């Protein structure tokens, strides 16, 4: 019985894992510094927050990772990381414009 439950759990986990997409960061200056983030979490975090954070938001987020969670990122890399994230994954600039409301 235990073996059957273990096999069912393994099969379910394999299906869930197979459905996950692999995040590949855009090639741009600073990407190498951003790769330090995977020491603590997946790169999905970047995509999840990209719609909300501008450079100030990314800077605050990186500083929080360092100061609160103890991320092993040198302080001198914060600006490079925040700039990369803001330029490549930052919230859209300007007011929201819908094609229905010019």
C-alpha positions as CSV (number, residue, x, y, z in Angstrom):
1,X,0.0,0.0,0.0
2,X,2.8,2.4,0.9
3,X,4.6,1.7,-2.3
4,X,1.4,2.4,-4.3
5,X,1.0,5.8,-2.5
6,X,4.6,6.6,-3.1
7,X,4.3,5.9,-6.8
8,X,1.1,7.9,-7.2
9,X,2.7,10.8,-5.4
10,X,5.8,10.6,-7.6
11,X,3.7,10.5,-10.7
12,X,1.7,13.5,-9.6
13,X,4.8,15.5,-8.8
14,X,6.3,14.5,-12.2
15,X,3.3,15.9,-14.0
16,X,3.3,19.1,-12.1
17,X,7.1,19.5,-12.7
18,X,6.6,18.9,-16.4
19,X,4.1,21.7,-16.7
20,X,6.5,24.3,-15.3
21,X,8.1,26.6,-17.8
22,X,11.8,27.4,-17.6
23,X,12.4,31.1,-17.2
24,X,15.3,32.4,-19.4
25,X,16.5,35.9,-18.7
26,X,17.0,38.4,-21.5
27,X,20.6,39.0,-22.6
28,X,21.5,42.4,-21.5
29,X,24.2,44.1,-19.3
30,X,23.7,43.0,-15.6
31,X,22.2,39.6,-16.4
32,X,25.3,37.9,-14.8
33,X,24.6,39.8,-11.5
34,X,20.9,38.9,-11.6
35,X,21.8,35.2,-11.8
36,X,22.9,35.5,-8.1
37,X,19.2,35.6,-7.2
38,X,18.8,31.9,-8.1
39,X,20.9,31.0,-5.0
40,X,17.7,31.6,-3.0
41,X,14.7,31.4,-5.3
42,X,13.6,30.7,-8.9
43,X,13.5,33.3,-11.6
44,X,9.7,33.1,-11.7
45,X,9.8,35.8,-9.0
46,X,11.0,38.2,-11.7
47,X,8.2,37.6,-14.1
48,X,5.6,37.6,-11.3
49,X,6.7,41.1,-10.2
50,X,7.6,42.6,-13.5
51,X,4.2,44.3,-14.0
52,X,4.4,46.1,-10.7
53,X,8.0,47.2,-10.0
54,X,10.0,50.1,-11.5
55,X,13.6,50.8,-10.7
56,X,12.8,52.1,-7.2
57,X,10.7,49.1,-6.6
58,X,13.3,46.6,-7.8
59,X,16.0,48.4,-5.8
60,X,13.8,48.1,-2.6
61,X,13.1,44.4,-3.4
62,X,16.8,43.6,-3.9
63,X,17.7,45.5,-0.7
64,X,15.0,43.6,1.2
65,X,16.4,40.3,-0.1
66,X,19.9,41.3,1.2
67,X,18.9,43.0,4.5
68,X,16.0,40.9,5.6
69,X,16.5,37.5,4.1
70,X,20.3,37.5,4.0
71,X,20.8,37.1,0.3
72,X,24.5,36.7,-0.5
73,X,24.6,39.6,-2.9
74,X,27.2,42.3,-2.6
75,X,25.8,45.8,-2.0
76,X,27.7,47.2,-5.0
77,X,25.6,44.9,-7.2
78,X,22.2,46.3,-6.1
79,X,22.1,49.1,-8.7
80,X,23.3,46.9,-11.6
81,X,20.6,44.3,-10.7
82,X,17.8,46.9,-10.2
83,X,18.8,48.6,-13.5
84,X,18.7,45.3,-15.4
85,X,15.4,44.3,-13.9
86,X,13.8,47.7,-14.5
87,X,14.9,48.0,-18.1
88,X,14.0,44.4,-19.0
89,X,11.3,43.4,-16.6
90,X,10.1,46.7,-15.1
91,X,6.5,47.9,-15.1
92,X,5.4,49.6,-18.3
93,X,6.0,53.3,-18.4
94,X,3.4,55.9,-18.9
95,X,-0.4,55.8,-18.4
96,X,-2.4,52.8,-19.3
97,X,-3.9,53.2,-22.7
98,X,-6.7,51.0,-24.0
99,X,-7.6,50.8,-27.6
100,X,-11.2,51.3,-26.5
101,X,-10.5,54.5,-24.8
102,X,-8.2,56.8,-26.8
